[in-house]
């Protein structure tokens, strides 16, 4: 990858902005890792773009009916372990002032 690549990081500027000093060996190592990472992200983005273009027309909203399905337990059974309750609800201390 050449220095003019759009994914190339200007490591010296990045180090200066972050106020971190690196040895020349550390710079080379970290710069290579960052550039390899950016190259991998670029490939992932390209793959995702291709998949998105292909599947966009096939996608549909999949919805289910929002139906309460609590026939297994009564309200009394569900509230059995609640420390405080009133009128079929669990009560908690007020945390917001009036």
C-alpha positions, 0 to 999 in steps of 0.5 A: 500500500503506498503512502497516498492511499486513502486508508493510510494513516499519517502516524506522525500527526496522530502521535503529535496530536495525542502527545505520545512519543514512540520510538522509530521501531514502535512507529513502524509496528503500530503504523503497519497494524493500523493500516492493516486494520483499515484495509480489513475494514475497507474490505468488510465495508465493500462486502457489506455494500454488495450484500446490502445492494443485493438484499435491499429489494428482498427485505420486508418488514416482519411483524408479529401481532403484539398479543399478551400471552400470560395465561400460564400465571395469575397476577397473584402468582406473578406478584408473589415475591414482590416486596411491595405491591398495590392494586396488582402492581409492584410499587417502588419508592419515588425517585423523582421529586414533584 
